[in-house]
Amino acid sequence: MSPITLQVIIGEIVSNISIQNFISKTQITYNSEKFEIDVKKISENTYSLILDGKSYMICVSSNEQNYEVTVNQNTSTVHVMDEQQLLLKKYGFSSRKKSDSGKVYAQIPGMISEIYVKKGDNVNINDKLFILEAMKMENEIVSSIKGTIKKILVKPGMTVEKGSLIMEIHN
């Protein structure tokens, strides 16, 4: 099987990743460095990953063009582009919706336990927005863009479903 080549954007960090699956292992090339990992699917969106003898629990969920990736309770918004999307972007035909870039969605069902911002606050990339409790874990959700909080559609103690719009940030 030939490798899958992706560009991954986390905040302002752009990385190139190549993934190749073999029968007993997966090999990832990250910025020219090769890693062998053992990945086991635990549930629909949850995986156990062993890298260099260390174990990681990874939960991945998506909305539109972005992914929320939680690794051992630390959550990041990740934008992934495959070779076709990179070509479209190169020639000015980017498929990413600009109007959706500042919307923050619940990546998993849970309860909003704490909100760190209020309407009108200015936020930077990786600033804390809120805590989403799910499966006895507190998931700290951070901003993926720099901007101003325009709408907050939840209050602490509210339960939300996966895909629920939580807040809007405009840059």
PALUMMI-397239 format. One line per 8 residues: for each residue x, y, z of N, C-alpha, C. Coordinates in steps of 0.05 Angstrom, whole numbers, plus 32768, in hexadecimal, padded with zeros to 4 digits. Each point is the difference from the previous one (the first is absolute). Layout:
N
X/Y/Z/X/Y/Z/X/Y/Z ~ ...
//
This chain:
171
8011/7FE9/8000/7FEF/8017/8000/8012/8019/8000 ~ 7FFA/8013/7FEF/8010/8019/7FFF/7FF9/8012/8017 ~ 8013/8011/8009/7FFB/8011/8017/7FEB/8016/7FF9 ~ 7FF3/8009/8016/7FED/8017/7FFE/8010/8018/8009 ~ 8000/8015/7FF1/800E/8019/8007/7FEC/8015/8007 ~ 8004/800D/8017/7FED/8014/800B/8010/8018/8009 ~ 7FF3/8017/8000/800A/8018/800D/7FEE/8004/8018 ~ 800C/8004/8018/7FF1/8003/8018/8006/801B/800C
7FEA/800F/8007/8004/801B/800B/7FF3/8000/801C ~ 8011/8006/8014/7FF7/8002/801C/8008/801C/8009 ~ 7FEB/8011/8004/8006/801C/8006/800E/800C/7FE8 ~ 8018/800A/8004/8010/800C/7FEA/8016/7FEE/7FF7 ~ 8001/7FE7/800A/8015/7FED/7FF9/7FF7/7FEE/7FE9 ~ 800F/8001/7FEA/7FFA/7FF0/7FE9/8014/7FE9/7FFE ~ 7FF6/7FE7/7FFE/8012/7FE9/7FFF/7FF7/7FEE/7FE9 ~ 8013/7FF2/7FF4/7FFB/7FED/7FEB/8003/7FE4/800C
7FEC/7FEF/7FFB/8000/7FE5/800B/7FFA/7FEC/7FEA ~ 800F/7FEA/8001/7FFB/7FEA/7FEE/7FFA/7FE7/8011 ~ 7FEA/7FF2/7FF9/7FF8/7FE8/800F/7FFF/7FE8/7FEE ~ 800D/7FEA/8009/8000/7FE8/7FF1/7FFA/7FE9/8012 ~ 7FEB/7FF0/7FF9/7FF8/7FE9/8010/800C/7FE7/7FF5 ~ 800B/7FF0/8013/800A/7FE5/7FF9/7FEF/7FED/800F ~ 8004/7FE6/7FFD/7FEF/7FEC/800D/8001/8002/801E ~ 8018/8003/800C/8002/8000/801D/8007/801B/800C
8004/8015/7FF0/8008/801A/800B/7FF7/8016/7FEE ~ 8002/8018/800B/7FFB/8018/7FF0/8019/8012/8002 ~ 8008/800B/7FEA/8017/8011/7FFF/7FF7/801C/7FF9 ~ 8009/8013/8010/7FFA/801C/7FFB/801A/800F/7FFC ~ 8001/8010/7FEB/8016/8012/7FFB/7FF7/801C/8006 ~ 800B/800C/8015/7FF9/801B/8009/8018/8012/7FFD ~ 7FFE/8014/7FEE/8016/8012/7FFA/801A/7FF1/7FFC ~ 8000/7FEC/7FEF/8016/7FF0/7FF7/800A/7FEC/8014
7FF4/7FFE/8018/8008/7FEC/8014/7FEB/7FEA/8001 ~ 800A/7FE6/7FFF/7FEE/7FE9/7FFF/7FFB/7FF5/801C ~ 7FE6/7FF9/8004/7FF8/7FF4/8019/7FEF/7FE7/7FFA ~ 8004/7FEB/8010/7FEF/7FE9/7FFE/7FED/8000/8018 ~ 7FE6/7FFC/7FFB/7FED/8001/8016/7FEE/7FE8/7FFE ~ 7FF5/7FF9/8017/7FED/7FEA/8003/7FE5/800E/8006 ~ 7FEC/7FFC/7FEF/7FE6/800D/8004/7FEB/7FEB/8002 ~ 7FEF/8002/8015/7FE9/7FEF/8003/7FE7/8010/8003
7FEC/7FFA/7FF1/7FE6/800E/8002/7FF1/7FF5/8018 ~ 7FF8/8013/8012/7FF2/7FF8/8018/7FE1/8003/7FFD ~ 7FF8/8016/7FF4/7FE4/8006/7FFA/7FFF/8010/7FE6 ~ 7FE9/800A/7FF9/7FFC/800E/7FE7/8015/8016/7FFC ~ 8005/8010/8014/8012/8017/7FFD/8018/7FFF/8013 ~ 8004/7FEA/800D/8015/7FFE/8014/8015/7FEB/7FF9 ~ 8019/8007/8003/8016/7FEE/7FF9/8015/7FFF/8016 ~ 800D/7FE9/8002/8017/7FFD/8012/8018/8000/7FEE
8014/8010/8006/8018/8003/7FEF/8018/7FFC/8012 ~ 8013/7FF0/7FF6/8019/7FFC/800E/8016/800A/7FEE ~ 800F/8013/800B/8016/800D/7FF1/8018/8002/8013 ~ 8017/7FF4/7FF8/8018/8000/8010/7FFB/7FF5/801C ~ 7FEF/7FEB/8002/7FFB/7FF3/801A/7FEC/800F/8012 ~ 7FF6/8017/7FF7/7FED/800F/8010/7FE4/7FFD/7FF4 ~ 7FEC/7FFE/8011/7FE4/7FFB/7FF8/7FF1/801B/8000 ~ 7FF0/8004/7FEC/7FEF/8018/7FFD/7FE4/7FF8/7FF9
7FED/800D/800D/7FE3/7FFD/7FF9/7FF9/8018/7FEE ~ 7FF5/7FFA/7FE9/7FFA/8015/7FED/7FE3/7FFE/7FF8 ~ 7FF2/8017/8002/7FE4/8002/7FF7/7FFF/8014/7FEA ~ 7FF5/7FF8/7FE9/7FFF/8011/7FE8/7FE3/8004/7FF8 ~ 7FF7/8019/7FFC/7FE6/8005/7FF5/8002/8018/7FEC ~ 7FEE/8001/7FEE/8002/8014/7FEB/7FE7/8011/7FFD ~ 8004/8018/7FF6/7FEB/8012/7FF7/800B/800F/7FE8 ~ 7FF1/7FFF/7FEA/8009/800D/7FE7/801C/7FF8/7FF9
8013/8013/7FFF/801C/7FFB/7FF7/8013/7FFB/8017 ~ 7FF7/8003/8019/8012/7FFE/8017/7FFB/7FE7/8010 ~ 8013/7FF8/8010/7FFE/7FEA/8013/8007/800A/801B ~ 7FF2/7FF6/8014/8007/8004/801C/800F/7FE7/8008 ~ 8019/8002/8008/8010/7FE9/8007/8007/8004/801E ~ 7FF7/7FEC/8010/8006/8000/801C/8014/7FEA/8006 ~ 8017/8008/800A/8015/7FED/8007/8005/8002/801E ~ 7FF9/7FEA/800E/8004/7FFF/801D/7FF4/801A/800D
7FE8/8007/7FF9/7FF0/8016/800B/8008/801C/7FF6 ~ 8013/8003/7FEE/8008/8019/7FF4/7FF4/8002/7FE4 ~ 7FEF/8014/7FFC/7FF2/8002/7FE6/800B/8016/7FEF ~ 8003/7FFA/7FE6/8009/8013/7FEC/7FED/7FFF/7FE7 ~ 7FFD/8016/7FF3/7FF2/8001/7FE7/8014/7FFC/7FEA ~ 7FFB/7FED/7FEE/8013/7FF9/7FEB/7FF2/8002/7FE5 ~ 800D/800F/7FEE/7FF6/8002/7FE4/8012/7FEE/7FEF ~ 7FF4/7FEE/7FF1/800F/7FED/7FF0/7FF9/8004/7FE3
8014/8001/7FEF/7FFC/8002/7FE3/800E/7FE9/7FF2 ~ 7FF2/7FF2/7FEF/800C/7FEB/7FF1/800C/800C/7FE6 ~ 800C/7FEF/7FF0/800E/800A/7FE7/7FED/800F/7FEE ~ 7FE7/7FF7/7FFD/7FED/800E/7FEF/7FF9/801B/800B ~ 7FFB/8002/801A/7FF9/801A/800D/8018/8013/7FFE ~ 8019/7FF6/8003/8017/8011/7FFD/8002/800B/7FE4 ~ 7FFA/7FF0/7FEC/8001/8009/7FE4/7FEB/8015/7FFC ~ 7FE7/7FFC/800A/7FEB/8014/7FFD/8008/801A/800D
800C/7FFE/8018/8009/8019/800E/8016/800E/7FF0 ~ 8013/7FF0/7FF5/8016/800C/7FF0/7FF6/8010/7FE9 ~ 7FEA/7FF7/7FF3/7FF6/800E/7FE9/7FE8/8012/8006 ~ 7FFC/8006/801A/7FEC/8014/8008/7FE4/7FF5/8002 ~ 7FFC/7FE6/8002/7FE6/7FF4/8001/7FFB/7FF3/801B ~ 8009/800C/8016/7FFD/7FF4/801A/7FE3/7FFA/8006 ~ 7FFC/7FE8/800B/7FE4/7FF7/8006/7FF8/8007/801C ~ 8012/800B/8011/7FF9/8007/801B/7FED/8017/8001
7FEB/7FFE/8010/7FEC/8015/8002/800A/8015/8014 ~ 8004/8018/7FF6/8009/8016/8011/7FEC/8006/8016 ~ 7FE6/7FFE/7FF9/7FEB/8008/8013/7FFE/7FED/8018 ~ 800C/7FE8/7FFE/7FFE/7FED/8015/8019/7FFF/8012 ~ 8015/800F/7FF9/8019/7FFE/800D/8000/8009/801D ~ 7FEE/8011/8008/7FFF/8009/801C/7FEB/7FF3/8011 ~ 7FF3/7FEC/7FF6/7FEB/7FF2/800F/800C/7FEA/8010 ~ 7FF9/7FFE/8019/800A/7FEB/8012/7FEA/7FED/8006
8004/7FE7/7FF8/7FEC/7FEB/8003/8008/7FEC/8016 ~ 7FEC/7FF3/800C/8006/7FEA/8013/8009/7FE8/7FEF ~ 8018/7FF6/8006/800A/7FE9/7FF1/7FF6/7FE6/800B ~ 7FF7/8000/8019/7FF5/7FE9/800D/7FE8/8009/8011 ~ 7FED/7FEF/8006/7FEB/8008/8012/800B/8002/801D ~ 7FF5/8013/800F/800A/8004/801B/7FF2/8017/800E ~ 800D/8009/8016/7FF5/8017/800F/8014/8016/8001 ~ 7FF7/8018/7FFB/8011/8018/8003/8003/8005/801D
8019/7FFE/800B/8003/8004/801D/800B/801B/8007 ~ 800F/800C/7FED/800B/801B/8006/8004/800E/7FE6 ~ 7FFB/801B/8000/8005/8010/7FE8/8014/8016/8009 ~ 8016/8003/7FF1/8015/8012/8008/7FFE/801C/7FF2 ~ 7FEE/8002/7FED/7FFE/8019/7FF1/7FE3/800B/8001 ~ 7FFD/8019/7FF8/7FE6/800C/7FFE/7FFE/800F/7FE5 ~ 7FE7/8007/7FF9/7FFC/800E/7FE6/8010/801A/8001 ~ 800E/8005/7FE9/8011/8018/7FFE/801D/7FFC/8006
8007/7FE9/800E/801C/7FFB/8006/8010/7FFB/7FE7 ~ 8019/8009/8000/8012/7FF9/7FEB/8010/7FE7/8008 ~ 8003/7FEE/7FED/800F/7FE7/8006/8015/7FFC/7FEB ~ 8015/7FF2/8008/8016/7FF8/7FEE/7FFE/7FE2/7FFC ~ 800F/7FF6/7FEC/8002/7FE4/7FFB/8009/7FF2/801A ~ 7FF3/7FEA/8007/8006/7FF0/8017/7FF7/800C/801B ~ 7FF1/8016/8000/7FF5/800A/8019/7FE9/7FEE/8008 ~ 7FFD/7FFC/801B/7FEB/7FEE/800A/7FE5/800D/7FFB
7FED/7FF0/7FF6/7FE5/8009/7FFC/7FEC/7FF5/8014 ~ 8000/7FE5/8003/7FEE/7FF3/8013/8009/7FE4/8005 ~ 7FF3/7FF3/8014/8005/7FE4/8007/7FE7/7FF1/7FF8 ~ 8004/7FEA/7FF1/7FEB/7FEE/7FF9/8006/7FE5/800E ~ 7FEE/7FF9/8013/8003/7FE7/800F/7FF2/7FEA/7FF1 ~ 800F/7FEA/7FFC/7FF4/7FE9/7FF3/800E/7FE7/800B ~ 7FF1/7FEB/8006/800B/7FE7/800A/8014/8004/8017 ~ 7FF8/8011/8013/8010/8006/8018/801B/800D/7FFA
8002/800C/7FE8/8019/800E/7FF8/7FF9/801D/7FFA ~ 8012/8012/8009/7FFC/801C/7FFA/8011/8006/7FE7 ~ 7FF2/8009/7FEA/800D/8006/7FE7/8002/801F/7FFE ~ 8018/800B/8001/8004/801C/7FFE/8000/8008/7FE3 ~ 7FED/8010/7FF8/7FFD/8008/7FE4/800D/801C/7FFD ~ 8012/8002/7FEC/800E/8019/7FFB/7FF9/800C/7FE5 ~ 8006/8019/7FFD/7FFA/800E/7FE7/8013/7FF7/7FEA ~ 7FF5/7FFC/7FE8/8011/7FF9/7FE9/8007/8018/7FEF
7FF3/8017/8007/8006/8019/7FF1/8003/8017/8014 ~ 800A/8016/7FF6/8002/801A/800E/7FE8/8010/7FF9 ~ 7FF2/800B/8013/7FE8/8010/7FFA/7FF1/800A/8019 ~ 7FE7/8007/7FFC/7FEF/800A/8015/7FE8/7FEE/8003 ~ 7FF9/7FF9/8019/7FE9/7FEF/8006/7FE7/8010/7FF9 ~ 7FF0/7FF6/7FEC/7FE8/800D/7FF8/7FE7/7FF4/800B ~ 8000/7FE5/8004/7FE8/7FF3/800B/8009/7FE9/8012 ~ 7FF2/7FFD/8016/8004/7FE8/8011/7FE4/7FF5/8004
7FFC/7FE8/7FF6/7FE5/7FF4/7FFF/7FFA/7FED/8017 ~ 8012/7FFD/8013/7FFD/7FED/8016/8006/800E/801B ~ 7FF9/7FF3/8016/8006/8009/801B/800C/7FE8/800F ~ 8010/8005/8015/800A/7FEA/8010/7FE9/7FEF/800A ~ 8004/7FE5/7FFF/7FEB/7FEE/8009/7FEF/7FF5/7FEA ~ 8001/800C/7FE8/7FF0/7FF7/7FE9/800D/7FE7/7FF4 ~ 7FEF/7FEE/7FF7/800B/7FE9/7FF1/7FFD/8006/7FE2 ~ 8013/7FF6/7FF1/8000/8005/7FE3/8004/7FE6/7FF1
7FF5/7FFF/7FE8/8004/7FE9/7FEF/8018/8004/7FEE ~ 800B/7FEB/7FF5/8016/8002/7FED/7FF6/8011/7FE8 ~ 8010/8014/7FF8/7FF9/8011/7FE9/7FF1/8019/8008 ~ 7FF9/8003/801A/7FF2/8018/8008/8012/8019/7FFE ~ 7FF5/8016/7FF6/8010/8018/7FFF/8001/800C/801C ~ 8019/8005/800A/8004/800A/801B/8005/801E/8000 ~ 8011/800A/7FEE/8006/801C/7FFF/800B/8008/7FE5 ~ 8000/801A/7FFB/800B/800B/7FE7/8015/8014/8006
8016/7FFE/7FF1/8016/8013/8002/8004/800D/7FE5 ~ 8001/801A/7FFF/8004/800F/7FE7/801C/800D/8001 ~ 800E/7FFE/7FE9/801A/800E/8000/7FFF/8019/7FF0
//
